[in-house]
Amino acid sequence: MAAARGSRRGRLRYVAERRGFLAALLISPAVLFIAALVGIPFGLAIYLAFTNAGAGSLTGKWVGLANFRRILHDPIFRGSLWHTAEMTLISQAIVIVCAGLIAHALVHKFRGRWFLRFLILLPWAAPISLTVIGFLWFYDPQASIWNWFLIKLHIVDPFNKPNWLGTPRAAMASIITVQAWRTIPFATVIFLAGISSIPQEVDDASAIDGATGIKKFWYVSLPLQLPIALVAILFGIIFTATDMVVPYILTNGGPFNSTQMITTYSFATGINAGNIGEGAAISLFLLPVLAIVAIGMLVFARRAEVT
Amino acid sequence: MALRRNVFTYGVAIPFAIVLAFPFVWMFITSLKPEAQVYDPTKTWRFHPTLTSYGYLFHHTDYVRWLENSFFVGLLVVLITLVVALPAGYALARLAGGVGRSLGVGIFLTYLVPPTLLFLPLSRVVAQYLHLSDRLWSLIVVYPSFTIPFAIWLLMGFFKTIPQELEDAALVDGCSRIGSLLRVVFPISIPGILTVVIFTFSLVINEFVYAITFISSASNRTLPVGVPTDLIRGDLFNWPGIMGAILIPSIPLALIYNAFLNRFIAGFTGGAFR
């Protein structure tokens, strides 16, 4: 009896010590959790887009492509595609230039580096859903602090102040500014990691070969930093294009739907108006962005593995 | 050369630091203004600072309640995340080899699936299957969907930096695999685990889309949803109070972030840049 139990325990121990089994045992809770909370809702999101599900019922009736047909004829939706692209591309272009500059400035040790880095990281470390409410106040039509500066600089007429969130072009510019502001620190951090990983020998070798200034930057530093820049851009694109917080709190799509994004329009249609099927169909237009970014990441992961 | 470098460094870093941090300065100044004076153009910079708004925030609003809610959700989500992600991150870094890397990248990609794509189906699941509408538990159940992939990715990076020899030594000394995990690997990974705790917690404090979709009553709101929806009386924004409400969680978080930043980078880039 005792021997039998002993051998059973022994067998259990033996199984537990086998690498493959133990790995599967350790990984499977995570995989199950992710399948249940990402995989199933993901499939459900696609399914719902083909139904007329509303606030009352989860499933609704199958309506085929009706939702897609309707939204593709909807000028507000088509506008939201364009606005999402505009917001994402312009803000990320700003981010890459600024983050590249800041990272090069911060890479060497200098007096006050810790404090300057702290200030530069603030927009990323503070919860964006809270800080964006602050921007609501900075863009206030009567008391905007930006207007105070612009009036002092004689750029803006004190009796005809711009209403940042109340006019279409200015509202879009305001949203893009906040998106760039909050992504710059993150991109800077990724850039910094990339630059510090370039070995000192490369620097020395290029110096011996006589590369300096712009030439060194163009032929040596830039090509080496391109993969890291790519990672920063990919993260920036996915975080910005799929973000709802900034446009939702600043303008909620207004004025006159001029800043309506895929995300805010999906929320307005699916939750506020209760047309879950149609809202799901709208949100599915985020998938191409996701696909592009995922493929980019995979290419980078493969490259990192080879080198 | 050194001088030119310094001019570039300070010439770039100082202006950018001022521009990026100015919103927080202005938030702080506004938070000290008497509420009646925020729209007074003659009092933009010169006024008698007061802490009234902070008092109002703590005594006459649900602010403390939202702080508690966010902490409660944050703590439980961090716990769930650690229980699930610690073993998985370790196994993916060490035991499963090449397959581990592919699976790791796959799990990381699920982190990129945005809440704005999943909130509609999840809102139905939460309401009809889980019956958790308007309960903090709905957030505790759903948040691990993005914190677990994120944490696994970070932990994979950390565990890869621990030399295999250390564990082999423990195995030779008669430790079981699980034993070497608990007695050797986890204790020396504590800085990495702490980093995961902090960044997971901040993901939870940041989350907005699920919180605004699932929660409907003021007393169950978390910080990021309570502040924009309930600090407004009618159409009137209490701006000094709102600014204080933003600064109170932001400044401590930023300090902790800065302290753990280097470890975060090491984990997040998965050791790819070493």
Contacts between the chains, C-beta under 8 A, distances in Angstrom:
chain1	res1	chain2	res2	distance
A	13	B	176	7.4
A	16	B	176	7.4
A	16	B	177	7.1
A	16	B	178	7.1
A	17	B	176	7.0
A	17	B	177	5.9
A	19	B	95	5.2
A	19	B	96	8.0
A	20	B	95	7.9
A	20	B	96	7.9
A	22	B	91	7.2
A	22	B	95	6.3
A	22	B	177	6.0
A	22	B	178	7.9
A	23	B	91	4.4
A	23	B	95	3.9
A	23	B	96	4.4
A	23	B	100	7.4
A	25	B	87	8.0
A	26	B	87	3.7
A	26	B	88	5.9
A	26	B	90	6.6
A	26	B	91	3.8
A	26	B	95	7.3
A	27	B	87	7.5
A	27	B	88	4.8
A	27	B	91	5.0
A	27	B	92	6.4
A	27	B	96	7.1
A	27	B	103	7.1
A	29	B	83	8.0
A	29	B	84	5.1
A	29	B	87	7.4
A	29	B	88	7.0
A	30	B	84	5.1
A	30	B	85	6.3
A	30	B	87	7.9
A	30	B	88	3.7
A	30	B	107	7.0
A	30	B	148	5.9
A	30	B	152	6.1
A	31	B	88	7.8
A	31	B	107	7.8
A	33	B	84	5.7
A	33	B	144	6.2
A	33	B	145	7.5
A	33	B	148	5.7
A	34	B	107	6.5
A	34	B	110	5.4
A	34	B	145	7.0
A	34	B	148	6.3
A	34	B	149	6.3
A	37	B	122	8.0
A	37	B	141	7.8
A	37	B	142	6.5
A	37	B	144	6.7
A	37	B	145	3.5
A	38	B	110	4.9
A	38	B	113	5.6
A	38	B	118	7.0
A	38	B	145	5.2
A	38	B	149	7.8
A	39	B	110	8.0
A	40	B	121	8.0
A	40	B	125	7.9
A	41	B	118	4.5
A	41	B	121	4.3
A	41	B	122	5.1
A	41	B	125	6.7
A	41	B	145	8.0
A	42	B	113	6.4
A	42	B	117	7.3
A	42	B	118	6.6
A	42	B	121	7.9
A	44	B	121	3.7
A	44	B	124	7.7
A	44	B	125	7.5
A	45	B	117	5.9
A	45	B	118	6.3
A	45	B	120	6.4
A	45	B	121	4.8
A	48	B	120	6.5
A	48	B	121	6.0
A	48	B	124	7.9
A	53	B	124	7.5
A	58	B	124	4.3
A	58	B	125	7.8
A	58	B	128	5.1
A	58	B	129	8.0
A	98	B	16	6.8
A	101	B	12	5.2
A	101	B	16	7.4
A	102	B	12	6.3
A	102	B	13	6.6
A	102	B	16	5.2
A	104	B	8	7.6
A	104	B	12	7.4
A	105	B	8	6.3
A	105	B	9	4.7
A	105	B	10	7.9
A	105	B	11	7.8
A	105	B	12	3.9
A	105	B	13	4.4
A	105	B	16	7.8
A	106	B	9	7.6
A	106	B	13	6.1
A	108	B	5	6.6
A	108	B	9	6.6
A	110	B	6	6.8
A	110	B	9	5.5
A	110	B	10	7.6
A	113	B	13	8.0
A	114	B	258	7.8
A	116	B	13	4.8
A	116	B	14	6.8
A	116	B	17	4.7
A	117	B	258	7.0
A	117	B	261	8.0
A	118	B	254	7.0
A	118	B	255	7.7
A	118	B	258	5.0
A	119	B	17	3.9
A	119	B	18	7.7
A	119	B	20	6.5
A	119	B	21	4.0
A	120	B	13	7.3
A	120	B	16	6.1
A	120	B	17	5.2
A	120	B	20	5.4
A	120	B	21	7.5
A	121	B	254	6.7
A	121	B	257	6.3
A	121	B	258	6.0
A	121	B	261	7.1
A	122	B	20	6.5
A	122	B	21	5.2
A	122	B	24	5.7
A	122	B	250	7.7
A	122	B	254	5.3
A	123	B	20	5.5
A	123	B	21	7.9
A	123	B	23	7.4
A	124	B	257	7.6
A	125	B	202	7.6
A	125	B	250	7.3
A	125	B	253	5.5
A	125	B	254	3.8
A	125	B	257	3.9
A	125	B	258	7.1
A	126	B	24	7.3
A	126	B	246	7.4
A	126	B	249	7.8
A	126	B	250	3.5
A	126	B	251	7.8
A	126	B	253	6.4
A	126	B	254	5.9
A	127	B	202	7.3
A	127	B	205	5.1
A	127	B	206	4.7
A	127	B	223	7.3
A	127	B	224	5.8
A	127	B	249	6.4
A	127	B	250	6.6
A	127	B	253	7.1
A	128	B	206	6.2
A	129	B	206	6.0
A	129	B	207	7.7
A	129	B	208	4.0
A	129	B	224	3.4
A	129	B	225	7.6
A	129	B	228	7.6
A	130	B	223	6.9
A	130	B	224	5.7
A	130	B	227	6.0
A	130	B	245	7.3
A	130	B	246	4.4
A	130	B	249	6.9
A	130	B	250	6.5
A	131	B	23	6.8
A	131	B	246	6.1
A	131	B	250	6.8
A	133	B	227	6.1
A	133	B	228	5.0
A	133	B	242	6.0
A	133	B	246	6.3
A	134	B	23	5.8
A	134	B	26	7.8
A	134	B	27	5.0
A	134	B	242	7.7
A	134	B	243	6.4
A	134	B	246	5.3
A	135	B	23	7.0
A	136	B	237	7.8
A	137	B	27	8.0
A	137	B	30	6.7
A	137	B	237	7.5
A	137	B	239	5.3
A	137	B	242	7.1
A	137	B	243	7.0
A	138	B	23	6.5
A	138	B	26	6.6
A	140	B	239	8.0
A	142	B	39	5.5
A	143	B	38	6.2
A	143	B	39	5.1
A	143	B	41	7.6
A	145	B	26	5.4
A	145	B	44	7.8
A	148	B	44	5.7
A	181	B	20	6.7
A	181	B	23	7.6
A	184	B	16	7.9
A	184	B	20	6.6
A	185	B	20	7.0
A	189	B	261	6.9
A	189	B	265	6.1
A	190	B	265	7.8
A	190	B	269	7.5
A	192	B	265	7.4
A	193	B	265	4.6
A	193	B	269	5.4
A	193	B	273	5.1
A	194	B	273	5.9
A	196	B	273	7.6
A	197	B	273	3.7
A	197	B	274	6.7
A	228	B	273	7.2
A	238	B	112	5.4
A	238	B	114	7.2
A	242	B	114	3.4
A	242	B	115	8.0
A	242	B	116	5.0
A	242	B	117	7.0
A	243	B	114	8.0
A	243	B	116	7.5
A	244	B	115	8.0
A	244	B	116	5.1
A	244	B	208	7.2
A	244	B	209	5.4
A	245	B	208	4.7
A	245	B	209	7.4
A	245	B	224	7.9
A	248	B	208	7.9
A	249	B	228	5.8
A	262	B	116	7.8
A	263	B	116	4.2
A	266	B	116	6.7
A	266	B	120	7.3
A	267	B	116	7.6
A	267	B	119	7.6
A	267	B	209	7.7
A	267	B	213	7.9
A	270	B	119	7.9
A	270	B	120	4.6
A	270	B	123	8.0
A	271	B	119	7.9
A	271	B	120	7.5
A	271	B	123	7.0
A	271	B	213	6.0
A	276	B	120	5.5
A	276	B	123	7.9
A	276	B	124	6.8
A	279	B	120	5.4
A	280	B	120	5.0
A	280	B	121	7.1
A	283	B	116	6.2
A	283	B	117	5.1
A	283	B	120	6.5
A	284	B	117	7.5
A	286	B	114	6.5
A	286	B	116	6.6
A	286	B	117	5.4
A	287	B	117	7.5
A	290	B	112	6.3
A	290	B	113	6.7
A	290	B	114	7.4
A	290	B	117	7.5
A	293	B	112	6.2
A	294	B	109	5.2
A	294	B	112	6.4
A	297	B	105	7.5
A	297	B	108	7.7
A	297	B	109	6.7
A	297	B	112	7.6
A	298	B	105	6.8
A	298	B	109	7.8
A	301	B	101	8.0
A	301	B	105	5.1
A	304	B	270	7.8
A	304	B	272	4.2
A	305	B	101	7.1
